[in-house]
Amino acid sequence: MTVASPDLDIRTLIEEIIPFNKLLGVRLTKADVAAGTVTLRMPLRGELIGNVMRSMAHGGAVSALIDAAAGAAAALSLPDLRAAPSVATIDMRVDFLAPAQGDVLLAAAAVARAGRRVVVVRTEVRDAEGTLVALGTSAFGVARAGAAGQEGEG
């Protein structure tokens, strides 16, 4: 699988190229390159429920949505989106604040700092009622091509 297409856009990357996002049903609702923000939508299907007694989303599903939104925001911070495969999660913290209600989760991610090797992103997840259900802080390592075209120093 390659993402080196010259016409690659963030929607295609999120919705079509990343298999896990396709499995989750993640969709891009908004992206602002200048602001470093991305908003993703994920349907809260029955397979993503963790507490069947209360019909609550599984924490892993919420975390996966945070990772997807934050990763997309981090990828947007690169000068060329075709370098997105060089972005990898190196740390992620999730604070669960309330049980999610309804049939959809929305994750709004914003780049807090984009350095040469590390991008830090903050993400809020809200449910269909607008309730803040989780906060995420993520760090992404960015592998830069070296002078000889090797990944690493740069």
N, CA, C and O atoms as a GROMACS GRO file, in nm:
protein
  616
    1MET      N    1   0.085  -0.117   0.000
    1MET     CA    2   0.000   0.000   0.000
    1MET      C    3   0.090   0.123   0.000
    1MET      O    4   0.185   0.132   0.078
    2THR      N    5   0.058   0.219  -0.088
    2THR     CA    6   0.140   0.338  -0.098
    2THR      C    7   0.055   0.463  -0.084
    2THR      O    8  -0.062   0.464  -0.122
    3VAL      N    9   0.115   0.570  -0.030
    3VAL     CA   10   0.046   0.698  -0.018
    3VAL      C   11   0.123   0.804  -0.095
    3VAL      O   12   0.108   0.923  -0.066
    4ALA      N   13   0.204   0.764  -0.191
    4ALA     CA   14   0.290   0.858  -0.263
    4ALA      C   15   0.220   0.927  -0.380
    4ALA      O   16   0.285   0.993  -0.460
    5SER      N   17   0.090   0.913  -0.390
    5SER     CA   18   0.015   0.977  -0.497
    5SER      C   19   0.030   1.128  -0.490
    5SER      O   20   0.017   1.187  -0.382
    6PRO      N   21   0.058   1.192  -0.605
    6PRO     CA   22   0.075   1.338  -0.603
    6PRO      C   23  -0.053   1.412  -0.570
    6PRO      O   24  -0.047   1.528  -0.530
    7ASP      N   25  -0.170   1.350  -0.586
    7ASP     CA   26  -0.296   1.417  -0.556
    7ASP      C   27  -0.355   1.374  -0.422
    7ASP      O   28  -0.476   1.386  -0.400
    8LEU      N   29  -0.273   1.323  -0.333
    8LEU     CA   30  -0.317   1.278  -0.202
    8LEU      C   31  -0.375   1.395  -0.123
    8LEU      O   32  -0.314   1.502  -0.115
    9ASP      N   33  -0.492   1.374  -0.064
    9ASP     CA   34  -0.548   1.474   0.025
    9ASP      C   35  -0.577   1.410   0.160
    9ASP      O   36  -0.576   1.287   0.172
   10ILE      N   37  -0.605   1.492   0.260
   10ILE     CA   38  -0.623   1.440   0.396
   10ILE      C   39  -0.746   1.350   0.405
   10ILE      O   40  -0.744   1.253   0.480
   11ARG      N   41  -0.852   1.381   0.332
   11ARG     CA   42  -0.972   1.297   0.335
   11ARG      C   43  -0.941   1.156   0.284
   11ARG      O   44  -0.981   1.057   0.345
   12THR      N   45  -0.870   1.148   0.173
   12THR     CA   46  -0.834   1.018   0.116
   12THR      C   47  -0.746   0.940   0.214
   12THR      O   48  -0.766   0.820   0.233
   13LEU      N   49  -0.650   1.008   0.274
   13LEU     CA   50  -0.561   0.943   0.370
   13LEU      C   51  -0.641   0.884   0.487
   13LEU      O   52  -0.622   0.768   0.523
   14ILE      N   53  -0.729   0.964   0.544
   14ILE     CA   54  -0.805   0.921   0.662
   14ILE      C   55  -0.909   0.814   0.630
   14ILE      O   56  -0.920   0.713   0.699
   15GLU      N   57  -0.986   0.838   0.523
   15GLU     CA   58  -1.101   0.753   0.497
   15GLU      C   59  -1.074   0.632   0.409
   15GLU      O   60  -1.144   0.532   0.420
   16GLU      N   61  -0.973   0.639   0.323
   16GLU     CA   62  -0.953   0.532   0.227
   16GLU      C   63  -0.822   0.454   0.242
   16GLU      O   64  -0.818   0.334   0.215
   17ILE      N   65  -0.717   0.520   0.286
   17ILE     CA   66  -0.586   0.454   0.287
   17ILE      C   67  -0.558   0.380   0.417
   17ILE      O   68  -0.497   0.272   0.414
   18ILE      N   69  -0.600   0.434   0.530
   18ILE     CA   70  -0.572   0.371   0.659
   18ILE      C   71  -0.680   0.266   0.689
   18ILE      O   72  -0.794   0.302   0.719
   19PRO      N   73  -0.645   0.137   0.681
   19PRO     CA   74  -0.745   0.030   0.697
   19PRO      C   75  -0.820   0.034   0.830
   19PRO      O   76  -0.940   0.007   0.834
   20PHE      N   77  -0.751   0.066   0.939
   20PHE     CA   78  -0.816   0.067   1.071
   20PHE      C   79  -0.925   0.174   1.076
   20PHE      O   80  -1.031   0.152   1.134
   21ASN      N   81  -0.899   0.290   1.017
   21ASN     CA   82  -1.001   0.395   1.012
   21ASN      C   83  -1.123   0.348   0.933
   21ASN      O   84  -1.236   0.377   0.971
   22LYS      N   85  -1.099   0.276   0.823
   22LYS     CA   86  -1.210   0.223   0.744
   22LYS      C   87  -1.292   0.126   0.828
   22LYS      O   88  -1.415   0.128   0.824
   23LEU      N   89  -1.225   0.040   0.904
   23LEU     CA   90  -1.294  -0.056   0.990
   23LEU      C   91  -1.383   0.015   1.092
   23LEU      O   92  -1.495  -0.028   1.120
   24LEU      N   93  -1.331   0.124   1.148
   24LEU     CA   94  -1.406   0.200   1.249
   24LEU      C   95  -1.515   0.288   1.186
   24LEU      O   96  -1.607   0.332   1.257
   25GLY      N   97  -1.507   0.312   1.057
   25GLY     CA   98  -1.605   0.400   0.992
   25GLY      C   99  -1.576   0.548   1.010
   25GLY      O  100  -1.666   0.630   1.003
   26VAL      N  101  -1.450   0.581   1.034
   26VAL     CA  102  -1.409   0.720   1.059
   26VAL      C  103  -1.426   0.802   0.932
   26VAL      O  104  -1.391   0.759   0.823
   27ARG      N  105  -1.481   0.923   0.949
   27ARG     CA  106  -1.500   1.017   0.839
   27ARG      C  107  -1.449   1.155   0.879
   27ARG      O  108  -1.465   1.198   0.993
   28LEU      N  109  -1.387   1.222   0.784
   28LEU     CA  110  -1.340   1.359   0.804
   28LEU      C  111  -1.458   1.454   0.791
   28LEU      O  112  -1.532   1.447   0.693
   29THR      N  113  -1.476   1.543   0.888
   29THR     CA  114  -1.582   1.643   0.877
   29THR      C  115  -1.525   1.783   0.854
   29THR      O  116  -1.591   1.869   0.798
   30LYS      N  117  -1.400   1.804   0.900
   30LYS     CA  118  -1.339   1.936   0.882
   30LYS      C  119  -1.188   1.925   0.897
   30LYS      O  120  -1.138   1.850   0.981
   31ALA      N  121  -1.116   2.000   0.814
   31ALA     CA  122  -0.970   2.008   0.826
   31ALA      C  123  -0.928   2.150   0.791
   31ALA      O  124  -0.974   2.206   0.691
   32ASP      N  125  -0.842   2.209   0.873
   32ASP     CA  126  -0.790   2.343   0.849
   32ASP      C  127  -0.639   2.337   0.863
   32ASP      O  128  -0.586   2.334   0.974
   33VAL      N  129  -0.570   2.336   0.750
   33VAL     CA  130  -0.424   2.324   0.750
   33VAL      C  131  -0.360   2.440   0.825
   33VAL      O  132  -0.270   2.420   0.906
   34ALA      N  133  -0.407   2.562   0.798
   34ALA     CA  134  -0.348   2.682   0.860
   34ALA      C  135  -0.362   2.679   1.013
   34ALA      O  136  -0.271   2.719   1.086
   35ALA      N  137  -0.476   2.632   1.061
   35ALA     CA  138  -0.500   2.626   1.205
   35ALA      C  139  -0.445   2.499   1.268
   35ALA      O  140  -0.432   2.491   1.390
   36GLY      N  141  -0.411   2.398   1.186
   36GLY     CA  142  -0.363   2.271   1.239
   36GLY      C  143  -0.470   2.193   1.310
   36GLY      O  144  -0.444   2.127   1.411
   37THR      N  145  -0.593   2.199   1.258
   37THR     CA  146  -0.705   2.130   1.323
   37THR      C  147  -0.773   2.031   1.230
   37THR      O  148  -0.776   2.049   1.108
   38VAL      N  149  -0.827   1.927   1.290
   38VAL     CA  150  -0.900   1.823   1.218
   38VAL      C  151  -1.018   1.780   1.305
   38VAL      O  152  -1.004   1.768   1.427
   39THR      N  153  -1.132   1.758   1.243
   39THR     CA  154  -1.246   1.701   1.314
   39THR      C  155  -1.288   1.574   1.242
   39THR      O  156  -1.311   1.574   1.121
   40LEU      N  157  -1.298   1.465   1.318
   40LEU     CA  158  -1.341   1.336   1.264
   40LEU      C  159  -1.471   1.293   1.331
   40LEU      O  160  -1.501   1.331   1.444
   41ARG      N  161  -1.545   1.213   1.257
   41ARG     CA  162  -1.672   1.158   1.304
   41ARG      C  163  -1.662   1.006   1.299
   41ARG      O  164  -1.612   0.951   1.201
   42MET      N  165  -1.710   0.940   1.404
   42MET     CA  166  -1.710   0.793   1.406
   42MET      C  167  -1.846   0.745   1.455
   42MET      O  168  -1.890   0.784   1.563
   43PRO      N  169  -1.913   0.661   1.376
   43PRO     CA  170  -2.041   0.607   1.423
   43PRO      C  171  -2.018   0.514   1.542
   43PRO      O  172  -1.925   0.434   1.543
   44LEU      N  173  -2.103   0.528   1.640
   44LEU     CA  174  -2.091   0.444   1.759
   44LEU      C  175  -2.180   0.321   1.739
   44LEU      O  176  -2.292   0.314   1.790
   45ARG      N  177  -2.127   0.226   1.661
   45ARG     CA  178  -2.199   0.103   1.628
   45ARG      C  179  -2.195   0.006   1.747
   45ARG      O  180  -2.116   0.021   1.840
   46GLY      N  181  -2.281  -0.092   1.739
   46GLY     CA  182  -2.290  -0.191   1.846
   46GLY      C  183  -2.159  -0.263   1.874
   46GLY      O  184  -2.132  -0.300   1.988
   47GLU      N  185  -2.077  -0.282   1.770
   47GLU     CA  186  -1.949  -0.352   1.788
   47GLU      C  187  -1.849  -0.270   1.870
   47GLU      O  188  -1.749  -0.324   1.916
   48LEU      N  189  -1.875  -0.142   1.888
   48LEU     CA  190  -1.782  -0.055   1.961
   48LEU      C  191  -1.826  -0.028   2.105
   48LEU      O  192  -1.768   0.056   2.174
   49ILE      N  193  -1.930  -0.099   2.149
   49ILE     CA  194  -1.979  -0.083   2.286
   49ILE      C  195  -1.895  -0.167   2.380
   49ILE      O  196  -1.867  -0.284   2.353
   50GLY      N  197  -1.855  -0.107   2.491
   50GLY     CA  198  -1.775  -0.177   2.591
   50GLY      C  199  -1.856  -0.220   2.711
   50GLY      O  200  -1.831  -0.326   2.769
   51ASN      N  201  -1.954  -0.139   2.750
   51ASN     CA  202  -2.041  -0.171   2.862
   51ASN      C  203  -2.182  -0.188   2.807
   51ASN      O  204  -2.252  -0.090   2.783
   52VAL      N  205  -2.223  -0.313   2.788
   52VAL     CA  206  -2.353  -0.340   2.727
   52VAL      C  207  -2.469  -0.303   2.818
   52VAL      O  208  -2.578  -0.272   2.769
   53MET      N  209  -2.448  -0.305   2.948
   53MET     CA  210  -2.555  -0.270   3.042
   53MET      C  211  -2.591  -0.122   3.030
   53MET      O  212  -2.707  -0.084   3.046
   54ARG      N  213  -2.491  -0.039   3.003
   54ARG     CA  214  -2.514   0.107   2.994
   54ARG      C  215  -2.499   0.159   2.852
   54ARG      O  216  -2.509   0.279   2.829
   55SER      N  217  -2.475   0.070   2.755
   55SER     CA  218  -2.455   0.109   2.614
   55SER      C  219  -2.348   0.216   2.599
   55SER      O  220  -2.366   0.314   2.527
   56MET      N  221  -2.236   0.196   2.667
   56MET     CA  222  -2.126   0.292   2.664
   56MET      C  223  -2.019   0.247   2.565
   56MET      O  224  -1.991   0.128   2.550
   57ALA      N  225  -1.960   0.345   2.498
   57ALA     CA  226  -1.851   0.316   2.404
   57ALA      C  227  -1.734   0.253   2.478
   57ALA      O  228  -1.705   0.288   2.593
   58HIS      N  229  -1.668   0.159   2.414
   58HIS     CA  230  -1.548   0.098   2.469
   58HIS      C  231  -1.437   0.204   2.472
   58HIS      O  232  -1.423   0.282   2.378
   59GLY      N  233  -1.360   0.205   2.578
   59GLY     CA  234  -1.250   0.301   2.590
   59GLY      C  235  -1.149   0.288   2.478
   59GLY      O  236  -1.088   0.387   2.438
   60GLY      N  237  -1.131   0.167   2.428
   60GLY     CA  238  -1.038   0.146   2.317
   60GLY      C  239  -1.088   0.212   2.189
   60GLY      O  240  -1.007   0.262   2.110
   61ALA      N  241  -1.219   0.213   2.167
   61ALA     CA  242  -1.276   0.278   2.049
   61ALA      C  243  -1.257   0.430   2.059
   61ALA      O  244  -1.222   0.495   1.961
   62VAL      N  245  -1.281   0.485   2.177
   62VAL     CA  246  -1.262   0.628   2.198
   62VAL      C  247  -1.114   0.663   2.179
   62VAL      O  248  -1.082   0.764   2.116
   63SER      N  249  -1.026   0.582   2.234
   63SER     CA  250  -0.882   0.604   2.219
   63SER      C  251  -0.838   0.596   2.073
   63SER      O  252  -0.755   0.674   2.028
   64ALA      N  253  -0.895   0.500   2.000
   64ALA     CA  254  -0.861   0.486   1.858
   64ALA      C  255  -0.904   0.609   1.780
   64ALA      O  256  -0.833   0.654   1.690
   65LEU      N  257  -1.019   0.665   1.814
   65LEU     CA  258  -1.066   0.787   1.748
   65LEU      C  259  -0.973   0.904   1.780
   65LEU      O  260  -0.942   0.984   1.692
   66ILE      N  261  -0.930   0.914   1.903
   66ILE     CA  262  -0.835   1.020   1.942
   66ILE      C  263  -0.706   1.005   1.862
   66ILE      O  264  -0.653   1.103   1.810
   67ASP      N  265  -0.656   0.883   1.853
   67ASP     CA  266  -0.531   0.858   1.780
   67ASP      C  267  -0.546   0.894   1.632
   67ASP      O  268  -0.455   0.952   1.573
   68ALA      N  269  -0.660   0.859   1.573
   68ALA     CA  270  -0.682   0.889   1.432
   68ALA      C  271  -0.690   1.040   1.408
   68ALA      O  272  -0.629   1.091   1.313
   69ALA      N  273  -0.763   1.111   1.493
   69ALA     CA  274  -0.778   1.256   1.476
   69ALA      C  275  -0.646   1.328   1.500
   69ALA      O  276  -0.607   1.417   1.424
   70ALA      N  277  -0.578   1.288   1.606
   70ALA     CA  278  -0.450   1.352   1.639
   70ALA      C  279  -0.346   1.323   1.530
   70ALA      O  280  -0.269   1.411   1.493
   71GLY      N  281  -0.344   1.200   1.481
   71GLY     CA  282  -0.250   1.164   1.375
   71GLY      C  283  -0.276   1.244   1.248
   71GLY      O  284  -0.182   1.285   1.179
   72ALA      N  285  -0.403   1.265   1.217
   72ALA     CA  286  -0.437   1.344   1.099
   72ALA      C  287  -0.392   1.488   1.116
   72ALA      O  288  -0.338   1.547   1.022
   73ALA      N  289  -0.413   1.545   1.235
   73ALA     CA  290  -0.368   1.682   1.261
   73ALA      C  291  -0.216   1.691   1.252
   73ALA      O  292  -0.162   1.786   1.196
   74ALA      N  293  -0.147   1.591   1.307
   74ALA     CA  294   0.000   1.589   1.300
   74ALA      C  295   0.047   1.580   1.155
   74ALA      O  296   0.143   1.647   1.117
   75ALA      N  297  -0.020   1.498   1.075
   75ALA     CA  298   0.016   1.485   0.932
   75ALA      C  299  -0.003   1.617   0.859
   75ALA      O  300   0.076   1.651   0.770
   76LEU      N  301  -0.107   1.692   0.895
   76LEU     CA  302  -0.130   1.822   0.831
   76LEU      C  303  -0.020   1.923   0.863
   76LEU      O  304  -0.004   2.022   0.791
   77SER      N  305   0.055   1.900   0.971
   77SER     CA  306   0.161   1.993   1.008
   77SER      C  307   0.285   1.977   0.920
   77SER      O  308   0.376   2.060   0.924
   78LEU      N  309   0.289   1.869   0.840
   78LEU     CA  310   0.403   1.845   0.752
   78LEU      C  311   0.394   1.933   0.627
   78LEU      O  312   0.284   1.966   0.583
   79PRO      N  313   0.508   1.970   0.571
   79PRO     CA  314   0.503   2.051   0.449
   79PRO      C  315   0.445   1.976   0.329
   79PRO      O  316   0.396   2.038   0.235
   80ASP      N  317   0.451   1.843   0.332
   80ASP     CA  318   0.400   1.761   0.221
   80ASP      C  319   0.327   1.641   0.281
   80ASP      O  320   0.389   1.560   0.349
   81LEU      N  321   0.198   1.630   0.256
   81LEU     CA  322   0.117   1.522   0.312
   81LEU      C  323   0.166   1.384   0.270
   81LEU      O  324   0.138   1.286   0.339
   82ARG      N  325   0.239   1.375   0.159
   82ARG     CA  326   0.292   1.245   0.117
   82ARG      C  327   0.395   1.191   0.216
   82ARG      O  328   0.432   1.074   0.208
   83ALA      N  329   0.442   1.276   0.309
   83ALA     CA  330   0.535   1.230   0.413
   83ALA      C  331   0.460   1.176   0.535
   83ALA      O  332   0.524   1.141   0.634
   84ALA      N  333   0.328   1.169   0.529
   84ALA     CA  334   0.248   1.123   0.643
   84ALA      C  335   0.292   0.988   0.700
   84ALA      O  336   0.284   0.970   0.821
   85PRO      N  337   0.340   0.892   0.617
   85PRO     CA  338   0.385   0.765   0.676
   85PRO      C  339   0.502   0.781   0.772
   85PRO      O  340   0.534   0.689   0.848
   86SER      N  341   0.567   0.897   0.771
   86SER     CA  342   0.679   0.919   0.862
   86SER      C  343   0.632   0.963   1.000
   86SER      O  344   0.715   0.985   1.089
   87VAL      N  345   0.502   0.977   1.020
   87VAL     CA  346   0.445   1.020   1.147
   87VAL      C  347   0.394   0.898   1.223
   87VAL      O  348   0.315   0.820   1.171
   88ALA      N  349   0.442   0.881   1.348
   88ALA     CA  350   0.399   0.766   1.430
   88ALA      C  351   0.375   0.809   1.574
   88ALA      O  352   0.450   0.890   1.629
   89THR      N  353   0.271   0.754   1.633
   89THR     CA  354   0.239   0.784   1.773
   89THR      C  355   0.352   0.733   1.862
   89THR      O  356   0.392   0.617   1.853
   90ILE      N  357   0.405   0.822   1.948
   90ILE     CA  358   0.508   0.780   2.043
   90ILE      C  359   0.458   0.788   2.187
   90ILE      O  360   0.516   0.728   2.277
   91ASP      N  361   0.349   0.863   2.208
   91ASP     CA  362   0.290   0.871   2.342
   91ASP      C  363   0.148   0.921   2.329
   91ASP      O  364   0.118   1.006   2.244
   92MET      N  365   0.058   0.868   2.413
   92MET     CA  366  -0.080   0.914   2.410
   92MET      C  367  -0.141   0.897   2.548
   92MET      O  368  -0.130   0.791   2.611
   93ARG      N  369  -0.204   1.002   2.594
   93ARG     CA  370  -0.275   0.998   2.721
   93ARG      C  371  -0.421   1.027   2.693
   93ARG      O  372  -0.453   1.119   2.618
   94VAL      N  373  -0.510   0.949   2.753
   94VAL     CA  374  -0.653   0.970   2.737
   94VAL      C  375  -0.714   0.984   2.876
   94VAL      O  376  -0.693   0.900   2.963
   95ASP      N  377  -0.791   1.090   2.894
   95ASP     CA  378  -0.869   1.109   3.016
   95ASP      C  379  -1.016   1.092   2.980
   95ASP      O  380  -1.070   1.169   2.900
   96PHE      N  381  -1.080   0.991   3.038
   96PHE     CA  382  -1.221   0.965   3.014
   96PHE      C  383  -1.302   1.046   3.115
   96PHE      O  384  -1.281   1.034   3.235
   97LEU      N  385  -1.394   1.129   3.066
   97LEU     CA  386  -1.465   1.223   3.152
   97LEU      C  387  -1.612   1.186   3.176
   97LEU      O  388  -1.666   1.213   3.283
   98ALA      N  389  -1.676   1.126   3.076
   98ALA     CA  390  -1.818   1.093   3.088
   98ALA      C  391  -1.850   0.982   2.989
   98ALA      O  392  -1.781   0.966   2.888
   99PRO      N  393  -1.955   0.904   3.017
   99PRO     CA  394  -1.995   0.802   2.920
   99PRO      C  395  -2.055   0.868   2.795
   99PRO      O  396  -2.128   0.966   2.806
  100ALA      N  397  -2.023   0.814   2.680
  100ALA     CA  398  -2.076   0.868   2.554
  100ALA      C  399  -2.220   0.823   2.534
  100ALA      O  400  -2.254   0.708   2.561
  101GLN      N  401  -2.302   0.914   2.488
  101GLN     CA  402  -2.442   0.884   2.459
  101GLN      C  403  -2.467   0.904   2.310
  101GLN      O  404  -2.398   0.981   2.244
  102GLY      N  405  -2.565   0.834   2.257
  102GLY     CA  406  -2.603   0.853   2.117
  102GLY      C  407  -2.532   0.759   2.023
  102GLY      O  408  -2.475   0.658   2.064
  103ASP      N  409  -2.535   0.794   1.895
  103ASP     CA  410  -2.486   0.704   1.792
  103ASP      C  411  -2.362   0.753   1.717
  103ASP      O  412  -2.325   0.695   1.616
  104VAL      N  413  -2.299   0.861   1.766
  104VAL     CA  414  -2.181   0.914   1.697
  104VAL      C  415  -2.087   0.980   1.797
  104VAL      O  416  -2.130   1.035   1.899
  105LEU      N  417  -1.959   0.974   1.766
  105LEU     CA  418  -1.857   1.046   1.843
  105LEU      C  419  -1.786   1.141   1.748
  105LEU      O  420  -1.760   1.107   1.632
  106LEU      N  421  -1.755   1.260   1.796
  106LEU     CA  422  -1.682   1.361   1.719
  106LEU      C  423  -1.552   1.393   1.791
  106LEU      O  424  -1.553   1.422   1.911
  107ALA      N  425  -1.442   1.388   1.719
  107ALA     CA  426  -1.311   1.419   1.776
  107ALA      C  427  -1.255   1.542   1.706
  107ALA      O  428  -1.240   1.543   1.584
  108ALA      N  429  -1.224   1.645   1.785
  108ALA     CA  430  -1.163   1.767   1.732
  108ALA      C  431  -1.020   1.773   1.784
  108ALA      O  432  -0.997   1.782   1.905
  109ALA      N  433  -0.925   1.768   1.692
  109ALA     CA  434  -0.783   1.766   1.727
  109ALA      C  435  -0.716   1.895   1.679
  109ALA      O  436  -0.747   1.946   1.571
  110ALA      N  437  -0.624   1.946   1.761
  110ALA     CA  438  -0.551   2.068   1.727
  110ALA      C  439  -0.404   2.050   1.762
  110ALA      O  440  -0.370   2.004   1.871
  111VAL      N  441  -0.316   2.086   1.668
  111VAL     CA  442  -0.173   2.080   1.693
  111VAL      C  443  -0.138   2.186   1.798
  111VAL      O  444  -0.166   2.304   1.779
  112ALA      N  445  -0.077   2.141   1.907
  112ALA     CA  446  -0.032   2.233   2.011
  112ALA      C  447   0.109   2.284   1.981
  112ALA      O  448   0.141   2.400   2.008
  113ARG      N  449   0.192   2.195   1.926
  113ARG     CA  450   0.329   2.232   1.887
  113ARG      C  451   0.380   2.135   1.783
  113ARG      O  452   0.368   2.013   1.798
  114ALA      N  453   0.437   2.190   1.677
  114ALA     CA  454   0.496   2.107   1.573
  114ALA      C  455   0.644   2.140   1.564
  114ALA      O  456   0.683   2.244   1.511
  115GLY      N  457   0.727   2.049   1.616
  115GLY     CA  458   0.871   2.066   1.608
  115GLY      C  459   0.928   1.986   1.492
  115GLY      O  460   0.853   1.925   1.415
  116ARG      N  461   1.060   1.985   1.480
  116ARG     CA  462   1.125   1.911   1.372
  116ARG      C  463   1.105   1.760   1.385
  116ARG      O  464   1.088   1.691   1.285
  117ARG      N  465   1.106   1.709   1.506
  117ARG     CA  466   1.098   1.564   1.527
  117ARG      C  467   0.976   1.519   1.605
  117ARG      O  468   0.942   1.400   1.602
  118VAL      N  469   0.908   1.611   1.675
  118VAL     CA  470   0.793   1.573   1.756
  118VAL      C  471   0.679   1.674   1.734
  118VAL      O  472   0.700   1.795   1.732
  119VAL      N  473   0.558   1.620   1.716
  119VAL     CA  474   0.437   1.701   1.704
  119VAL      C  475   0.346   1.662   1.821
  119VAL      O  476   0.321   1.544   1.844
  120VAL      N  477   0.298   1.763   1.895
  120VAL     CA  478   0.208   1.740   2.008
  120VAL      C  479   0.069   1.789   1.969
  120VAL      O  480   0.053   1.899   1.917
  121VAL      N  481  -0.031   1.705   1.996
  121VAL     CA  482  -0.168   1.735   1.956
  121VAL      C  483  -0.261   1.713   2.075
  121VAL      O  484  -0.244   1.619   2.152
  122ARG      N  485  -0.359   1.803   2.089
  122ARG     CA  486  -0.464   1.788   2.191
  122ARG      C  487  -0.595   1.758   2.121
  122ARG      O  488  -0.626   1.818   2.017
  123THR      N  489  -0.673   1.666   2.177
  123THR     CA  490  -0.797   1.622   2.114
  123THR      C  491  -0.910   1.618   2.215
  123THR      O  492  -0.893   1.572   2.328
  124GLU      N  493  -1.027   1.667   2.174
  124GLU     CA  494  -1.150   1.657   2.253
  124GLU      C  495  -1.246   1.564   2.180
  124GLU      O  496  -1.262   1.573   2.058
  125VAL      N  497  -1.309   1.475   2.254
  125VAL     CA  498  -1.412   1.387   2.197
  125VAL      C  499  -1.545   1.421   2.263
  125VAL      O  500  -1.557   1.424   2.385
  126ARG      N  501  -1.643   1.445   2.178
  126ARG     CA  502  -1.779   1.475   2.224
  126ARG      C  503  -1.875   1.372   2.165
  126ARG      O  504  -1.851   1.317   2.058
  127ASP      N  505  -1.984   1.348   2.237
  127ASP     CA  506  -2.084   1.254   2.188
  127ASP      C  507  -2.192   1.329   2.111
  127ASP      O  508  -2.180   1.449   2.088
  128ALA      N  509  -2.297   1.257   2.072
  128ALA     CA  510  -2.405   1.314   1.991
  128ALA      C  511  -2.478   1.427   2.065
  128ALA      O  512  -2.538   1.514   2.001
  129GLU      N  513  -2.473   1.426   2.197
  129GLU     CA  514  -2.540   1.529   2.276
  129GLU      C  515  -2.450   1.651   2.298
  129GLU      O  516  -2.494   1.752   2.352
  130GLY      N  517  -2.323   1.641   2.253
  130GLY     CA  518  -2.229   1.751   2.273
  130GLY      C  519  -2.151   1.743   2.404
  130GLY      O  520  -2.074   1.833   2.436
  131THR      N  521  -2.172   1.635   2.478
  131THR     CA  522  -2.102   1.615   2.605
  131THR      C  523  -1.955   1.582   2.580
  131THR      O  524  -1.924   1.497   2.497
  132LEU      N  525  -1.866   1.648   2.652
  132LEU     CA  526  -1.724   1.618   2.644
  132LEU      C  527  -1.700   1.486   2.716
  132LEU      O  528  -1.715   1.477   2.838
  133VAL      N  529  -1.664   1.382   2.639
  133VAL     CA  530  -1.649   1.249   2.697
  133VAL      C  531  -1.504   1.209   2.720
  133VAL      O  532  -1.476   1.123   2.804
  134ALA      N  533  -1.411   1.271   2.647
  134ALA     CA  534  -1.270   1.235   2.666
  134ALA      C  535  -1.179   1.347   2.615
  134ALA      O  536  -1.215   1.422   2.524
  135LEU      N  537  -1.062   1.355   2.677
  135LEU     CA  538  -0.956   1.446   2.633
  135LEU      C  539  -0.832   1.362   2.605
  135LEU      O  540  -0.800   1.270   2.680
  136GLY      N  541  -0.764   1.394   2.497
  136GLY     CA  542  -0.642   1.322   2.463
  136GLY      C  543  -0.527   1.417   2.438
  136GLY      O  544  -0.545   1.525   2.382
  137THR      N  545  -0.410   1.377   2.481
  137THR     CA  546  -0.286   1.448   2.449
  137THR      C  547  -0.194   1.345   2.386
  137THR      O  548  -0.165   1.241   2.445
  138SER      N  549  -0.149   1.376   2.264
  138SER     CA  550  -0.069   1.279   2.188
  138SER      C  551   0.060   1.342   2.141
  138SER      O  552   0.066   1.461   2.111
  139ALA      N  553   0.163   1.259   2.136
  139ALA     CA  554   0.291   1.302   2.078
  139ALA      C  555   0.323   1.208   1.963
  139ALA      O  556   0.307   1.087   1.973
  140PHE      N  557   0.368   1.268   1.853
  140PHE     CA  558   0.402   1.192   1.733
  140PHE      C  559   0.546   1.217   1.695
  140PHE      O  560   0.591   1.332   1.689
  141GLY      N  561   0.620   1.110   1.670
  141GLY     CA  562   0.754   1.123   1.618
  141GLY      C  563   0.747   1.140   1.467
  141GLY      O  564   0.666   1.077   1.400
  142VAL      N  565   0.832   1.227   1.415
  142VAL     CA  566   0.838   1.250   1.271
  142VAL      C  567   0.976   1.211   1.223
  142VAL      O  568   1.075   1.273   1.259
  143ALA      N  569   0.982   1.106   1.141
  143ALA     CA  570   1.109   1.063   1.084
  143ALA      C  571   1.139   1.152   0.964
  143ALA      O  572   1.060   1.160   0.870
  144ARG      N  573   1.251   1.220   0.969
  144ARG     CA  574   1.290   1.310   0.860
  144ARG      C  575   1.396   1.243   0.774
  144ARG      O  576   1.482   1.172   0.826
  145ALA      N  577   1.390   1.264   0.646
  145ALA     CA  578   1.490   1.210   0.554
  145ALA      C  579   1.621   1.283   0.575
  145ALA      O  580   1.623   1.406   0.584
  146GLY      N  581   1.732   1.207   0.583
  146GLY     CA  582   1.864   1.266   0.600
  146GLY      C  583   1.921   1.315   0.468
  146GLY      O  584   1.856   1.304   0.364
  147ALA      N  585   2.038   1.367   0.472
  147ALA     CA  586   2.103   1.423   0.353
  147ALA      C  587   2.118   1.321   0.242
  147ALA      O  588   2.109   1.356   0.125
  148ALA      N  589   2.140   1.195   0.278
  148ALA     CA  590   2.161   1.090   0.178
  148ALA      C  591   2.028   1.020   0.144
  148ALA      O  592   2.027   0.916   0.079
  149GLY      N  593   1.916   1.079   0.190
  149GLY     CA  594   1.787   1.018   0.163
  149GLY      C  595   1.752   0.910   0.262
  149GLY      O  596   1.651   0.841   0.245
  150GLN      N  597   1.832   0.893   0.366
  150GLN     CA  598   1.805   0.792   0.468
  150GLN      C  599   1.720   0.856   0.576
  150GLN      O  600   1.735   0.975   0.605
  151GLU      N  601   1.629   0.778   0.637
  151GLU     CA  602   1.553   0.830   0.749
  151GLU      C  603   1.647   0.838   0.868
  151GLU      O  604   1.739   0.759   0.883
  152GLY      N  605   1.620   0.935   0.951
  152GLY     CA  606   1.702   0.951   1.072
  152GLY      C  607   1.741   1.094   1.089
  152GLY      O  608   1.656   1.180   1.109
  153GLU      N  609   1.871   1.122   1.082
  153GLU     CA  610   1.921   1.257   1.105
  153GLU      C  611   1.861   1.355   1.006
  153GLU      O  612   1.842   1.322   0.889
  154GLY      N  613   1.832   1.474   1.051
  154GLY     CA  614   1.777   1.572   0.961
  154GLY      C  615   1.726   1.690   1.022
  154GLY      O  616   1.677   1.779   0.952
   0.00000   0.00000   0.00000
